[in-house]
Amino acid sequence: MVDGNRRAAKSPARGKYAPAQLDEGEILRRGLDTFAELGYAATTVRELARRLEVSHNFINDRYGSKDNFWRTVVDFAMRDDQDDFDHQLAKSGDDDEHLTGVIVQLYRRSANASAKNRLLADESTRDSDRLDYLHQRFIQPFWDSIEPAINNLIAVGRIPRVPPHVLYTAITGPALALAQAPVADRLNPTAAPVAQQDRNDMADTLSSLVLHGLLRPCGQ
């Protein structure tokens, strides 16, 4: 007869002492999906533990707090974005080509990262420390990187002279809307579901439409 203690020792740990069975990347991906789906306030440490299949004290033990975990998740989700935009801006070409390249890249990245888009869209409507974090680490650096090209294009009449926040909304708003697959499916019920469509093709169509409205033709 097998001793009960030996049976217990062979079973995977459960309950409040359960260790993490997922690698760090999967933990952060699941965290991102949860924050994007529920929003920060409705995402409890208990719910995170359930989705990560870990103990209820795992988040506090490893990351210190839910807020610190959120920041780690955001850093993970956006870690390569600005480097890629800077690389695009460093390529040879004029201001028109630089701005076009970044916008096309932004829309492609957004189309293929719906959870990140949903989180950004939600947090951008809330005056919070989390928005301060996003602004300081990601939003302002992105804007600073493209602002010289924008200012040059404004100076030569290619872009209308409007407040910066209006231009920011014109550029990033449609990119964030790429996460709105449910409403897109309702607006075009005869097409294949958005989830089955080529995300890059959808992003390129939208960026072309936005750029057509944003950039006046030369000489006008």
N, CA and C of each residue as an Amber inpcrd file, in Angstrom:
protein
   660
   0.8490000  -1.1930000   0.0000000   0.0000000   0.0000000   0.0000000
   0.8890000   1.2490000   0.0000000   0.5740000   2.2180000  -0.8720000
   1.3930000   3.4250000  -0.9700000   1.0300000   4.3760000   0.1520000
   2.0500000   4.8830000   0.8270000   1.8330000   5.8030000   1.9280000
   1.1770000   7.0960000   1.4300000   0.1790000   7.6110000   2.2080000
  -0.5620000   8.8040000   1.8020000   0.3270000  10.0060000   1.6480000
   1.3610000  10.1010000   2.5250000   2.2650000  11.2460000   2.4190000
   3.0680000  11.2130000   1.1290000   3.4640000   9.9660000   0.7020000
   4.2100000   9.8450000  -0.5500000   3.3390000  10.2320000  -1.7330000
   2.0440000   9.8370000  -1.6960000   1.1370000  10.2190000  -2.7740000
   1.0230000  11.7380000  -2.8630000   0.9050000  12.3650000  -1.7050000
   0.7770000  13.8240000  -1.7000000   2.0290000  14.4870000  -2.2280000
   3.1800000  13.9120000  -1.9130000   4.4360000  14.5150000  -2.3630000
   4.5960000  14.4590000  -3.8670000   4.0040000  13.4260000  -4.4840000
   4.1400000  13.2710000  -5.9290000   3.1530000  14.1290000  -6.6960000
   2.1050000  14.6150000  -6.0510000   1.0960000  15.4170000  -6.7300000
   1.5900000  16.8460000  -6.8980000   1.2140000  17.5080000  -7.9980000
   1.6280000  18.8960000  -8.1780000   1.0130000  19.7840000  -7.1090000
   1.7740000  20.7610000  -6.6650000   1.2870000  21.6550000  -5.6210000
   0.0940000  22.4460000  -6.1130000  -0.8890000  22.6260000  -5.2510000
  -2.0870000  23.3620000  -5.6080000  -2.4000000  24.3590000  -4.5030000
  -3.4490000  25.1580000  -4.7390000  -3.8670000  26.0840000  -3.7180000
  -2.9140000  27.2400000  -3.5460000  -2.8690000  27.7820000  -2.3440000
  -2.1320000  29.0200000  -2.1400000  -0.6240000  28.8450000  -2.2390000
  -0.1110000  27.6190000  -2.2430000   1.3230000  27.4060000  -2.3430000
   1.7460000  26.9400000  -3.7360000   0.8400000  26.9660000  -4.7130000
   1.1630000  26.4840000  -6.0510000   2.2280000  27.3620000  -6.6990000
   3.3150000  26.7730000  -7.2240000   4.3530000  27.5650000  -7.9010000
   3.9410000  27.8600000  -9.3330000   4.6370000  28.7810000  -9.9590000
   4.3590000  29.1070000 -11.3520000   4.8520000  27.9890000 -12.2530000
   3.9850000  27.5130000 -13.1450000   4.3660000  26.4740000 -14.1000000
   4.6490000  27.0620000 -15.4750000   4.4340000  28.3780000 -15.6360000
   4.5950000  29.0450000 -16.9230000   5.9100000  29.8200000 -16.9600000
   6.4560000  29.9720000 -18.1790000   7.6530000  30.8100000 -18.2780000
   7.2460000  32.2790000 -18.2010000   8.2370000  33.1480000 -18.0280000
   7.9640000  34.5590000 -17.8030000   7.1850000  35.1880000 -18.9540000
   7.5400000  34.8310000 -20.1830000   6.8420000  35.3990000 -21.3280000
   5.3690000  35.0600000 -21.3320000   5.0230000  33.8260000 -21.0110000
   3.6210000  33.4190000 -21.0000000   2.8770000  34.0730000 -19.8420000
   3.5320000  34.2370000 -18.7030000   2.9220000  34.9400000 -17.5760000
   2.5390000  36.3610000 -17.9900000   3.4530000  37.0390000 -18.6480000
   3.2060000  38.4260000 -19.0420000   2.1740000  38.5130000 -20.1640000
   2.1750000  37.5570000 -21.0780000   1.1520000  37.5470000 -22.1350000
  -0.2380000  37.3570000 -21.5400000  -0.3590000  36.4380000 -20.6060000
  -1.6640000  36.2290000 -19.9650000  -2.0690000  37.4430000 -19.1400000
  -1.0820000  38.0660000 -18.4990000  -1.3790000  39.2940000 -17.7700000
  -1.8830000  40.3810000 -18.6910000  -1.2450000  40.5370000 -19.8470000
  -1.6740000  41.5340000 -20.8290000  -3.0980000  41.2520000 -21.2950000
  -3.3950000  40.0060000 -21.6180000  -4.7390000  39.6530000 -22.0660000
  -5.7800000  39.9690000 -20.9950000  -5.4250000  39.7330000 -19.7490000
  -6.3680000  39.9590000 -18.6540000  -6.6170000  41.4420000 -18.4360000
  -5.5570000  42.2390000 -18.3770000  -5.7270000  43.6830000 -18.2160000
  -6.4860000  44.2720000 -19.3990000  -6.2040000  43.7920000 -20.6000000
  -6.8850000  44.3080000 -21.7890000  -8.3630000  43.9550000 -21.7730000
  -8.6820000  42.7590000 -21.3310000 -10.0780000  42.3090000 -21.3220000
 -10.8910000  42.9650000 -20.2170000 -10.3480000  43.0290000 -19.0200000
 -11.1220000  43.4610000 -17.8520000 -10.8770000  44.9120000 -17.4520000
  -9.7530000  45.4910000 -17.8710000  -9.3590000  46.7910000 -17.3660000
  -8.6240000  46.6380000 -16.0440000  -7.8600000  47.6560000 -15.6890000
  -7.0090000  47.5520000 -14.5010000  -7.8290000  47.3600000 -13.2310000
  -8.8540000  48.1680000 -13.0260000  -9.6070000  48.1330000 -11.7800000
 -10.2810000  46.7810000 -11.5500000 -10.8190000  46.1970000 -12.6090000
 -11.5390000  44.9290000 -12.4710000 -10.6190000  43.7170000 -12.4700000
  -9.3500000  43.9260000 -12.7410000  -8.3860000  42.8300000 -12.7240000
  -7.8420000  42.6730000 -11.3080000  -8.3600000  41.7150000 -10.5850000
  -7.9140000  41.4900000  -9.2160000  -6.7090000  40.5560000  -9.1960000
  -5.9670000  40.6100000  -8.1090000  -4.8410000  39.7010000  -7.9380000
  -5.3310000  38.2570000  -7.9290000  -6.5050000  38.0380000  -7.3530000
  -7.0700000  36.6860000  -7.3280000  -7.3790000  36.1930000  -8.7390000
  -7.9400000  37.0890000  -9.5820000  -8.2530000  36.6900000 -10.9560000
  -6.9810000  36.4350000 -11.7510000  -5.9600000  37.2490000 -11.5390000
  -4.6830000  37.0010000 -12.2020000  -4.1180000  35.6450000 -11.7850000
  -4.1860000  35.3430000 -10.5020000  -3.6800000  34.0600000 -10.0150000
  -4.4310000  32.9050000 -10.6550000  -5.7360000  33.0630000 -10.8110000
  -6.5320000  31.9930000 -11.4330000  -6.1120000  31.7710000 -12.8770000
  -5.9170000  32.8540000 -13.6070000  -5.5620000  32.7230000 -15.0250000
  -4.1210000  32.2590000 -15.2230000  -3.2740000  32.5810000 -14.2660000
  -1.8820000  32.1320000 -14.3460000  -1.6750000  30.7700000 -13.7050000
  -2.7260000  30.2720000 -13.0400000  -2.6850000  28.9730000 -12.3700000
  -1.5850000  28.9440000 -11.3060000  -1.5960000  30.0030000 -10.4910000
  -0.5930000  30.1270000  -9.4370000  -1.2860000  30.4560000  -8.1200000
  -0.4980000  30.5620000  -7.0610000  -1.0380000  30.9130000  -5.7510000
  -1.5050000  32.3640000  -5.7440000  -2.4140000  32.6720000  -4.8270000
  -2.9820000  34.0190000  -4.7930000  -1.9530000  35.0730000  -4.3770000
  -0.8490000  34.6550000  -3.7540000   0.1810000  35.6190000  -3.3490000
   1.3430000  35.6950000  -4.3410000   1.2110000  35.0150000  -5.4910000
   2.2970000  34.9630000  -6.4720000   2.6540000  36.3550000  -6.9970000
   1.6550000  37.1620000  -7.3800000   1.9050000  38.4780000  -7.9540000
   2.6710000  39.3610000  -6.9730000   2.2260000  39.3960000  -5.7370000
   2.9050000  40.2320000  -4.7420000   4.2990000  39.7140000  -4.4230000
   4.4510000  38.3930000  -4.3820000   5.7560000  37.8270000  -4.0610000
   6.7760000  38.1050000  -5.1640000   6.3650000  37.9400000  -6.4230000
   7.3290000  38.0930000  -7.5200000   7.4710000  39.5360000  -7.9930000
   6.3600000  40.2750000  -8.0470000   6.4020000  41.6090000  -8.6500000
   6.2020000  42.7490000  -7.6420000   5.8260000  42.4160000  -6.4310000
   5.6680000  43.4300000  -5.3990000   4.2550000  43.9460000  -5.2240000
   3.5140000  44.0620000  -6.3290000   2.1360000  44.5650000  -6.2790000
   1.4920000  44.3730000  -7.6490000   0.1700000  44.5350000  -7.6950000
  -0.5220000  44.4800000  -8.9820000  -0.0430000  45.6090000  -9.8980000
   0.1920000  46.7870000  -9.3270000   0.6450000  47.9160000 -10.1250000
   2.0080000  47.6370000 -10.7560000   2.9110000  47.0680000  -9.9900000
   4.2260000  46.7270000 -10.5440000   4.1130000  45.6520000 -11.6200000
   3.1990000  44.7100000 -11.4120000   2.9850000  43.6790000 -12.4310000
   2.4570000  44.3120000 -13.7070000   1.5120000  45.2640000 -13.5820000
   0.9750000  45.9640000 -14.7520000   2.1040000  46.6490000 -15.5200000
   2.9950000  47.3130000 -14.8130000   4.1050000  48.0050000 -15.4690000
   5.0330000  47.0190000 -16.1800000   5.2680000  45.8910000 -15.5530000
   6.1080000  44.8680000 -16.1900000   5.4410000  44.3310000 -17.4470000
   4.1420000  44.1270000 -17.3820000   3.3720000  43.6690000 -18.5390000
   3.4540000  44.6840000 -19.6760000   3.2750000  45.9620000 -19.3570000
   3.3170000  47.0180000 -20.3710000   4.7070000  47.1060000 -21.0020000
   5.7420000  47.0450000 -20.1750000   7.1100000  47.0670000 -20.7130000
   7.3380000  45.9020000 -21.6690000   6.8280000  44.7410000 -21.3050000
   6.9450000  43.5490000 -22.1400000   6.2020000  43.7390000 -23.4630000
   4.9910000  44.2880000 -23.3880000   4.1640000  44.4350000 -24.5870000
   4.7330000  45.4400000 -25.5740000   5.4430000  46.4520000 -25.0720000
   5.8890000  47.5590000 -25.9230000   7.4070000  47.6520000 -26.0310000
   8.0900000  46.5900000 -25.6610000   9.5430000  46.6580000 -25.5000000
  10.2990000  46.9940000 -26.7810000   9.8240000  46.5640000 -27.9400000
  10.5810000  46.7680000 -29.1790000  10.0080000  47.8700000 -30.0610000
   8.8840000  48.4510000 -29.6540000   8.1860000  49.3850000 -30.5380000
   9.0440000  50.5820000 -30.9280000   9.5640000  51.3070000 -29.9240000
  10.2710000  52.5450000 -30.2410000  11.5620000  52.2840000 -30.9890000
  12.2420000  51.1890000 -30.6620000  13.4650000  50.8550000 -31.4040000
  13.1610000  50.6540000 -32.8850000  12.0440000  50.0040000 -33.1710000
  11.6670000  49.7790000 -34.5710000  11.2890000  51.0870000 -35.2660000
  10.5860000  51.9750000 -34.5430000  10.2430000  53.2630000 -35.1360000
  11.5060000  54.0830000 -35.4000000  12.4260000  54.0750000 -34.4440000
  13.6790000  54.8250000 -34.6250000  14.4850000  54.2770000 -35.8020000
  14.4660000  52.9580000 -35.9540000  15.1740000  52.3510000 -37.0880000
  14.5550000  52.8000000 -38.4030000  13.2250000  52.8830000 -38.4370000
  12.5370000  53.3330000 -39.6420000  12.8940000  54.7820000 -39.9370000
  12.9650000  55.6210000 -38.9080000  13.2750000  57.0290000 -39.1100000
  14.7230000  57.2440000 -39.5340000  15.5980000  56.3070000 -39.1740000
  17.0210000  56.4310000 -39.5050000  17.3090000  56.0800000 -40.9650000
  16.3510000  55.4760000 -41.6390000  16.5640000  55.1290000 -43.0470000
  16.6400000  56.3990000 -43.8850000  17.3030000  56.2890000 -44.9990000
  17.4250000  57.4470000 -45.8880000  16.0640000  57.7890000 -46.4700000
  15.8890000  59.0650000 -46.7430000  14.6280000  59.5100000 -47.3120000
  14.2740000  60.8870000 -46.7860000  13.1960000  61.4640000 -47.3280000
  12.7660000  62.7810000 -46.8730000  11.7530000  62.6380000 -45.7410000
  11.2530000  63.7680000 -45.2440000  10.3220000  63.7570000 -44.1100000
   9.0370000  63.0080000 -44.4510000   8.5760000  63.1660000 -45.6630000
   7.3740000  62.4580000 -46.1190000   7.5680000  60.9480000 -45.9990000
   8.6850000  60.4580000 -46.4940000   8.9650000  59.0180000 -46.4520000
   9.1450000  58.5230000 -45.0230000   9.8160000  59.3290000 -44.1800000
  10.0150000  58.9280000 -42.7940000   8.6920000  58.7900000 -42.0670000
   7.8310000  59.8090000 -42.1820000   6.5510000  59.7740000 -41.4820000
   5.6640000  58.6550000 -42.0240000   5.6480000  58.5000000 -43.3370000
   4.8520000  57.4290000 -43.9340000   5.3180000  56.0710000 -43.4380000
   6.6220000  55.8490000 -43.4070000   7.1450000  54.5670000 -42.9590000
   6.7670000  54.2500000 -41.5260000   6.8350000  55.2490000 -40.6470000
   6.4960000  55.0270000 -39.2380000   5.0070000  54.7430000 -39.0850000
   4.1650000  55.4800000 -39.7980000   2.7220000  55.2620000 -39.6750000
   2.3330000  53.8890000 -40.1980000   2.8920000  53.4850000 -41.3160000
   2.6150000  52.1440000 -41.8380000   3.0520000  51.0870000 -40.8170000
   4.2170000  51.2790000 -40.2440000   4.7320000  50.3300000 -39.2560000
   3.8610000  50.3290000 -37.9970000   3.4690000  51.5140000 -37.5330000
   2.6010000  51.6210000 -36.3650000   1.3050000  50.8570000 -36.5780000
   0.6980000  51.0130000 -37.7350000  -0.5870000  50.3600000 -37.9910000
  -0.4180000  48.8500000 -38.0920000   0.6720000  48.4050000 -38.6810000
   0.9060000  46.9550000 -38.7670000   1.1110000  46.3510000 -37.3820000
   1.8900000  47.0290000 -36.5640000   2.1200000  46.5310000 -35.2080000
   0.8070000  46.5250000 -34.4230000   0.0100000  47.5620000 -34.5960000
  -1.2600000  47.6510000 -33.8830000  -2.2400000  46.5700000 -34.3290000
  -2.2710000  46.3100000 -35.6260000  -3.2020000  45.3140000 -36.1550000
  -2.8960000  43.9130000 -35.6460000  -1.6450000  43.6760000 -35.3060000
  -1.2330000  42.3490000 -34.8590000  -1.0230000  42.2680000 -33.3500000
  -1.5260000  43.2590000 -32.6180000  -1.3800000  43.2720000 -31.1550000
  -2.6400000  43.8570000 -30.5420000  -3.7650000  43.1590000 -30.6940000
  -5.0420000  43.7210000 -30.2700000  -5.1230000  43.9220000 -28.7670000
  -4.5180000  43.0310000 -27.9720000  -4.5830000  43.1850000 -26.5090000
  -3.8590000  44.4620000 -26.0800000  -2.6910000  44.7030000 -26.6430000
  -1.9580000  45.9310000 -26.3260000  -2.7700000  47.1490000 -26.7380000
  -3.3970000  47.0890000 -27.8960000  -4.2070000  48.1940000 -28.3790000
  -5.3730000  48.4850000 -27.4440000  -6.0310000  47.4220000 -26.9980000
  -7.1770000  47.6000000 -26.0990000  -6.7370000  48.2320000 -24.7860000
  -5.6020000  47.8050000 -24.2680000  -5.0930000  48.3800000 -23.0180000
  -4.7750000  49.8590000 -23.2070000  -4.0900000  50.2030000 -24.2930000
  -3.7330000  51.6010000 -24.5480000  -4.9800000  52.4650000 -24.7260000
  -5.9440000  51.9550000 -25.4650000  -7.1680000  52.7140000 -25.7040000
  -7.9100000  52.9680000 -24.3980000  -7.9650000  51.9580000 -23.5420000
  -8.6640000  52.0920000 -22.2690000  -7.9330000  53.0600000 -21.3410000
  -6.6300000  52.8910000 -21.1880000  -5.8770000  53.7260000 -20.2620000
  -5.7910000  55.1720000 -20.7410000  -5.8760000  55.3960000 -22.0400000
  -5.7830000  56.7550000 -22.5680000  -7.0000000  57.6060000 -22.2060000
  -8.0650000  56.9700000 -21.7440000  -9.2680000  57.7110000 -21.3440000
  -9.2780000  58.0110000 -19.8500000  -8.2610000  57.5550000 -19.1020000
  -8.2630000  57.6790000 -17.6470000  -7.0730000  58.5150000 -17.1790000
  -7.3550000  59.5320000 -16.3760000  -6.2940000  60.3710000 -15.8140000
  -5.7310000  59.6470000 -14.5910000  -4.6050000  58.9820000 -14.7780000
  -4.0950000  58.1060000 -13.7220000  -2.5700000  58.0580000 -13.7570000
  -2.0000000  57.4730000 -12.7070000  -0.5610000  57.2340000 -12.6870000
  -0.1440000  56.2890000 -13.8040000  -1.0360000  55.3980000 -14.1840000
  -0.7120000  54.4570000 -15.2620000  -0.5830000  55.1990000 -16.5920000
  -1.4550000  56.1850000 -16.8190000  -1.3340000  56.9760000 -18.0410000
  -0.0450000  57.7930000 -18.0100000   0.3240000  58.3100000 -16.8310000
   1.6060000  59.0120000 -16.7120000   2.7540000  58.0880000 -17.1290000
   2.6810000  56.8520000 -16.6960000   3.7350000  55.8850000 -17.0300000
   3.7810000  55.6410000 -18.5410000   2.6120000  55.4250000 -19.1500000
   2.5560000  55.2120000 -20.5920000   3.0560000  56.4430000 -21.3510000
   2.6560000  57.6160000 -20.8800000   3.0590000  58.8490000 -21.5550000
   4.5620000  59.0550000 -21.4820000   5.1320000  58.8870000 -20.3070000
   6.5570000  59.1530000 -20.1290000   7.4380000  58.1430000 -20.8490000
   7.0330000  56.8840000 -20.8420000   7.9060000  55.8390000 -21.3790000
   7.6490000  55.5100000 -22.8430000   6.4290000  55.7560000 -23.3330000
   6.0960000  55.2940000 -24.6780000   5.4580000  56.3690000 -25.5630000
   4.4360000  57.0470000 -25.0590000   3.6980000  57.9910000 -25.9000000
   4.5560000  59.1970000 -26.2650000   5.1620000  59.8690000 -25.2720000
   5.9800000  61.0340000 -25.5630000   7.2200000  60.6950000 -26.3860000
   7.9390000  59.6000000 -26.0610000   9.0770000  59.2420000 -26.9280000
   8.6710000  58.9980000 -28.3790000   7.5050000  58.3780000 -28.5940000
   7.0340000  58.1690000 -29.9650000   6.7770000  59.5100000 -30.6420000
   6.0810000  60.4030000 -29.9360000   5.7680000  61.6990000 -30.5300000
   7.0350000  62.5080000 -30.7820000   7.9610000  62.4760000 -29.8310000
   9.2200000  63.2160000 -30.0060000   9.9850000  62.7270000 -31.2370000
   9.8740000  61.4320000 -31.5300000  10.6320000  60.8730000 -32.6510000
  10.0900000  61.3120000 -34.0060000   8.7630000  61.5500000 -34.0900000
   8.1880000  61.9270000 -35.3800000   7.8970000  63.4200000 -35.4820000
   7.9980000  64.1430000 -34.3720000   7.6400000  65.5670000 -34.3940000
   8.5230000  66.3980000 -35.3250000   9.8470000  66.1520000 -35.4080000
  10.6390000  66.9540000 -36.3580000  10.1420000  66.8160000 -37.8020000
   9.8370000  65.6050000 -38.2310000   9.3230000  65.4180000 -39.5920000
   7.9800000  66.1060000 -39.7630000   7.1200000  66.0070000 -38.7510000
   5.8160000  66.6590000 -38.8120000   5.9700000  68.1700000 -38.9100000
   6.8480000  68.7440000 -38.0810000   7.0410000  70.1990000 -38.1040000
   7.5780000  70.6650000 -39.4570000   8.4810000  69.8860000 -40.0330000
   9.0120000  70.2540000 -41.3490000   7.9240000  70.1960000 -42.4110000
   7.0610000  69.2000000 -42.3240000   5.9800000  69.0770000 -43.2990000
   4.9240000  70.1520000 -43.1020000   4.7110000  70.5800000 -41.8670000
   3.8180000  71.7130000 -41.6060000   4.4010000  72.9870000 -42.2140000
   5.7060000  73.1690000 -42.0350000   6.3680000  74.3880000 -42.5160000
   6.2570000  74.5540000 -44.0210000   6.2420000  73.4500000 -44.7580000
   6.1470000  73.5380000 -46.2300000   4.7130000  73.3420000 -46.7240000
   3.7620000  73.2960000 -45.7940000   2.3570000  73.2210000 -46.1770000
   1.8270000  71.8410000 -46.5120000   2.6060000  70.7920000 -46.2080000
   2.1380000  69.4420000 -46.5260000   1.1480000  68.9100000 -45.4870000
   1.2730000  69.3770000 -44.2330000   0.3720000  68.9800000 -43.1540000
  -0.3000000  70.2310000 -42.6110000  -1.5920000  70.2000000 -42.3510000
  -2.2710000  71.3900000 -41.8070000  -1.6930000  71.8020000 -40.4590000
  -1.7110000  73.0850000 -40.1700000  -1.2030000  73.6010000 -38.9010000
  -2.3270000  73.5180000 -37.8680000  -2.3300000  72.4710000 -37.0950000
  -3.3350000  72.2400000 -36.0580000  -2.6150000  71.8640000 -34.7640000
  -3.2980000  71.9140000 -33.6170000  -2.6420000  71.5680000 -32.3490000
  -2.0570000  70.1560000 -32.3580000  -0.9550000  69.9420000 -31.6330000
  -0.3030000  68.6220000 -31.6350000  -1.2230000  67.4800000 -31.2290000
  -2.1120000  67.7260000 -30.2500000  -2.9620000  66.6200000 -29.8060000
  -3.9530000  66.1970000 -30.8930000  -4.3130000  67.1450000 -31.7700000
  -5.2030000  66.7940000 -32.8830000  -4.4640000  65.8930000 -33.8720000
  -3.2220000  66.2550000 -34.1720000  -2.4200000  65.4140000 -35.0640000
  -2.1600000  64.0460000 -34.4350000  -1.8710000  64.0220000 -33.1400000
  -1.6430000  62.7510000 -32.4540000  -2.8760000  61.8550000 -32.5860000
  -4.0590000  62.4430000 -32.3700000  -5.2960000  61.6740000 -32.4850000
  -5.5180000  61.1940000 -33.9160000  -5.2300000  62.0660000 -34.8810000
  -5.4210000  61.6940000 -36.2880000  -4.5260000  60.5330000 -36.6790000
  -3.3250000  60.4720000 -36.1050000  -2.3680000  59.4250000 -36.4620000
  -2.6140000  58.1420000 -35.6830000  -2.7950000  58.2620000 -34.3580000
  -2.8650000  57.0590000 -33.5250000  -4.2850000  56.5370000 -33.3190000
  -5.2770000  57.4180000 -33.4330000  -6.6560000  56.9780000 -33.2000000
  -7.0870000  55.8140000 -34.0730000  -6.8910000  55.9050000 -35.3950000
  -7.2580000  54.7710000 -36.2490000  -6.4660000  53.5080000 -35.9250000
  -5.2060000  53.6670000 -35.5040000  -4.4170000  52.4900000 -35.1520000
  -5.0230000  51.7710000 -33.9530000  -5.4340000  52.5450000 -32.9410000
  -6.0780000  51.9450000 -31.7710000  -7.4010000  51.2880000 -32.1410000
  -8.0890000  51.8610000 -33.1190000  -9.3820000  51.3060000 -33.5310000
  -9.2460000  49.9580000 -34.2210000  -8.0430000  49.5830000 -34.6070000
  -7.8470000  48.2770000 -35.2280000  -8.1490000  47.1280000 -34.2630000
  -8.2670000  47.4400000 -32.9590000  -8.6350000  46.4190000 -31.9850000
 -10.1400000  46.2000000 -31.9270000 -10.9140000  47.0070000 -32.6470000
 -12.3690000  46.9470000 -32.5540000 -12.9580000  45.9560000 -33.5540000
 -12.4730000  44.7330000 -33.4760000 -12.9460000  43.7050000 -34.4110000
 -14.4490000  43.4310000 -34.3050000 -15.0450000  43.3700000 -33.1170000
 -16.4800000  43.0640000 -33.0340000 -17.3580000  44.0660000 -33.7870000
 -17.0570000  45.3690000 -33.6590000 -17.8820000  46.3420000 -34.3720000
 -17.6010000  46.2870000 -35.8720000 -16.3480000  46.0080000 -36.2640000
 -16.0210000  45.8850000 -37.6810000 -16.8080000  44.7390000 -38.3130000
 -16.9170000  43.6360000 -37.5920000 -17.6790000  42.4930000 -38.1210000
 -19.1580000  42.8400000 -38.2840000 -19.6750000  43.6800000 -37.4200000
 -21.0880000  44.0620000 -37.5250000 -21.3240000  45.0570000 -38.6600000
 -20.3420000  45.9050000 -38.9140000 -20.4830000  46.8900000 -39.9840000
 -20.3390000  46.2570000 -41.3630000 -19.6570000  45.1330000 -41.4390000
 -19.4460000  44.4670000 -42.7270000 -19.7570000  42.9810000 -42.5820000
 -21.0350000  42.6400000 -42.3490000 -21.4030000  41.2630000 -42.0320000
 -21.2240000  40.2800000 -43.1810000 -21.0870000  40.7740000 -44.4230000
 -20.9440000  39.8630000 -45.5640000 -19.4930000  39.4570000 -45.7980000
 -18.5550000  40.1470000 -45.1460000 -17.1330000  39.8260000 -45.3060000
 -16.7250000  38.7510000 -44.3110000 -15.5690000  38.1750000 -44.5530000
 -15.0260000  37.2120000 -43.5930000 -14.7740000  37.9090000 -42.2690000
 -14.9140000  37.2100000 -41.1510000 -14.6280000  37.8310000 -39.8500000
 -13.2390000  38.4450000 -39.8280000 -13.1070000  39.5540000 -39.1250000
 -11.8270000  40.2620000 -39.0570000 -10.7110000  39.3270000 -38.6070000
 -11.0070000  38.4380000 -37.6760000  -9.9920000  37.5310000 -37.1570000
  -9.3980000  36.6350000 -38.2420000 -10.1320000  36.4390000 -39.3400000
  -9.6590000  35.5680000 -40.4170000  -9.0010000  36.3510000 -41.5520000
  -9.0200000  37.6670000 -41.4660000  -8.4670000  38.4810000 -42.5410000
  -6.9720000  38.7250000 -42.3400000  -6.3100000  39.1180000 -43.4090000
  -4.8890000  39.4440000 -43.3520000  -4.7240000  40.7540000 -42.5950000
  -4.1180000  40.6840000 -41.4060000  -4.0330000  41.8530000 -40.5480000
  -3.1410000  42.9370000 -41.1640000  -2.0600000  42.5410000 -41.8290000
  -1.1850000  43.5310000 -42.4440000  -1.8810000  44.2420000 -43.5930000
  -2.6520000  43.4940000 -44.3650000  -3.3830000  44.1040000 -45.4780000
  -4.4060000  45.1170000 -44.9610000  -5.0840000  44.7600000 -43.8860000
  -6.0450000  45.6800000 -43.2770000  -5.3320000  46.9380000 -42.7690000
  -4.1790000  46.7450000 -42.1160000  -3.4150000  47.8820000 -41.5920000
  -2.9390000  48.7840000 -42.7160000  -2.4700000  48.2010000 -43.8150000
  -1.9590000  49.0010000 -44.9310000  -3.0740000  49.8020000 -45.5970000
  -4.2520000  49.2110000 -45.7120000  -5.3860000  49.9290000 -46.2830000
  -5.7520000  51.1350000 -45.4280000  -5.7730000  50.9290000 -44.1160000
  -6.1330000  52.0180000 -43.2110000  -5.0550000  53.1000000 -43.1780000
  -3.7860000  52.7170000 -43.1170000  -2.7260000  53.7200000 -43.0880000
  -2.6950000  54.5260000 -44.3810000  -2.9830000  53.8850000 -45.5080000
  -3.0280000  54.5960000 -46.7870000  -4.1480000  55.6380000 -46.7820000
  -5.2840000  55.2620000 -46.2090000  -6.4190000  56.1810000 -46.1320000
  -6.0900000  57.3760000 -45.2440000  -5.4840000  57.1210000 -44.1020000
  -5.1230000  58.2010000 -43.1700000  -4.0730000  59.1200000 -43.7820000
  -3.0540000  58.5480000 -44.4000000  -1.9920000  59.3560000 -45.0010000
  -2.5190000  60.1990000 -46.1550000  -3.4810000  59.6670000 -46.8910000
  -4.0720000  60.4160000 -47.9950000  -4.7590000  61.6800000 -47.4690000
  -5.3810000  61.5740000 -46.3000000  -6.0480000  62.7350000 -45.7340000
  -5.1130000  63.6650000 -44.9900000  -4.0220000  63.1150000 -44.4420000
  -3.1080000  63.9130000 -43.6330000  -2.1290000  64.7300000 -44.4640000
  -1.5790000  64.1110000 -45.4990000  -0.5200000  64.7510000 -46.2930000
  -1.0920000  65.3600000 -47.5680000  -1.0050000  66.6670000 -47.6660000
  -1.4280000  67.3290000 -48.8900000  -0.4270000  67.0410000 -50.0010000
  -0.8710000  66.9250000 -51.2360000   0.0760000  66.7530000 -52.3460000
   1.0330000  67.9280000 -52.4510000   2.2190000  67.6890000 -52.9360000
   3.1930000  68.7580000 -53.1070000   2.6360000  69.8470000 -54.0180000
   2.8990000  71.0920000 -53.6800000   2.4800000  72.2060000 -54.5180000
   1.0930000  72.7190000 -54.2260000   0.3880000  72.1120000 -53.2290000
  -0.9630000  72.5840000 -52.9300000  -0.9780000  73.3210000 -51.5930000
